[in-house]
Amino acid sequence: MLNSLNAVEIPVVEAINNFGRGTFIDTISGLISYWPFLAFIFVLFFIWILFNDKKNYKIIILSLIIAFILQLLISNLFIKIVLVEFAGIRERPYIAYDFISAVGARSTSSSFPSSHVSTLTALLGVLVYFSRKKYLLFSSIIFIILLILSRIHNGMHYPSDVLAGAVFGLIYSSVAVYFSKKILKNSLFN
């Protein structure tokens, strides 16, 4: 199954990886994937939400913490470390194929799922849920798409890796919001 999936994904990875190779696109793609830059973007969204929704700050913060912990425990610990022991590592495209070039920081951990995409999708999913603003939803979707394209362009992921990261991120944000509501409903902090 994995080999047939790779046969479909490799031409896509190669096309996106070669697009704009050696131009400013490499710089932009590297910046979009840079963890401090992602943290900065997230903090901007977060500050905007807190200033515009002061009454829900407790549930927003609790939801963000739960979503982040779920992402760390499931995507980064369970899938990328524990499951790899049984299923094996999925090599990143730039490692598996000599015609795929790495851009920016290189990682050698399993490419499945994309931690960048699952983290950002989980955190932005929480913020979008509480803001209910269409422009925040639209800008979050655009930024996640840019991140998805940059992770493939950088040679770090296959399309299935980033798609799984986005799906996991949506699941983490949904679970986080659900449990945050339950926790705060039954807590003394309200």
N, C-alpha and C positions, 0 to 999 in steps of 0.2 A: 504493500500500500504506500509506504513512504517513498519508494523509488518512483512509482507512478505519479505521486503528488509532486515530487521534485521535477519530473519530466515536464509537468505543466507549469510549475513555478519558475524554473530556471530561466526561460526566455523572458519572463516578466522582470525578474531580478536583474538580468543582464541589461535589458533595455533601460530600466530606471537607473541602474548603476552607471551606465554610460552617458546618460542624458546630462549634458552640461559639464562633462568631466574636464577638469582643469580650468574651470571658469569660476566666477563668483558664486555659482550654484553650490560648489563644494563648500565654500565658506559659510553660506547661509544654512546649508544642510548640517554642517558640523555644529553651528551655533544652536540650531533648533534642537539638536540631540544632546546638547551640553547640559548636564544636570543642574548646575547653578542657574543657567538661563531659564530652564523649566521651573525651577523653584521661584525665580523672580516673577515669571508670568503668573504662576499660581498665586503668589502673594498679592499681586495686583488685583486679581479676581476676588480673592478673599477679603481684602480691605474694602473693595467696592461693596461687596455683599454686607459686611459688618456695618458700614456706614449707612446703608440703605435698609437694613433689617435688624435694628438693635434689639427687638423683642425676642428674636429667635436665635441669638448668638450661642446659647448653651447647646441647643440641639444641633446647630450647624457644626460647632467645634467637636462635639461628641461624635457626630456622624463622620466627620473627616478623620478623626482618630481611629474609629472602628474600620473605616474603609482602608486606611493606610495599613493598619495591622493585618487585616485580611489579605491584602496584597502581599505584604511581606511573608506572612505565614504560608499562604497557598502557592502563589506564583514563585516567589524567590526561595522559600525553604522547601516546601513539599515537592513541587514539580521540578525545579531546577537543581535540587540537591538530592532529595530522597528518591524520587521517582527515577532520576537518571541512573541510580545504582541498579535498578531493575531493567529499565527500558533502554539504557544507553543514552549518550549525549547526541543531540542533533547539532552537528557542526554548523557554525555560521557560514553563510555563503562565501565570504572572502577566504575562509580557511579551506572549505570543501572544493572550491573551483578556482583554478589559477587565473581565469579570465575575469573574475570579480575582484575589484579593487576596494580596499578599506579606505574610508574617509573618516578623519577625526579619531577619537579615542577607540582603541581596539579592545574588544572583549573576547575571551575564549570560553566563557561559560556556554551552556546550552542555549541555542537561539530560541527555543520554544518555552514559554510564550514571551512576547516582548514585554519586559518589565517597564520600559519607558511608557509604552502605550497603556498598559494596564493601570499603572500608577496615575498617570494624568487623566485617563478616562474616569477612573474611580473618584478622584478628587473633584474634577470638574462636574461629574455627574451629580455629586452631592450639592455643589453650589448652584447648578442649573435647577435642580429639583426645588430648592428653597427660594430661588429668586423668581422663578416663573416668568422671566423676561425673554421674549423671543430673540432679541439681539444678543443676549448672553448665550443662549442655546446656539444660535447661528455662529457666533464667534468661537465658541468652544468646538463645534463641529469642524470649522475651518482649521483651527489650530491642531486638532487631533489628526485631521487628514494630512496637514503639512508634516506633522511628526511621523505619521505612518510612511509617507513618501520619503522623508529624510532617512529613516531607519533602513529602508530598502536601498535607497541611493548610497548610503554609507557602507553597504555590503554586510550589514549586521543581521538582517532578517529576511525571511521568505514572506510572501503575502499571508500564508496561513499563520505565521507567528504573530504578525501584527493584528490580523483579524481576531485571533484567539485572545490577544492582549486586550483588544477593545471589548470583546464579549465578557471576558473576566472582569474588566473594570466596571462595566455596567452592572454586573451581578454584585460585585463588592459594594458599589454605591447603593444599590437597592437594598441589600441586606443591612448595610450600615444605617440607612434611614429608618428602616423597619425597627431594628433593635434600639436605636436611639429614642424613637418615639415611645417604645415599650418601657425602656429604662427611666426616662424622664417622667412618664405618666405615673409610674409607681415610686417615684423618689421624693425625698424631702426638699429637693432643690427648686421646686416649682412654687 
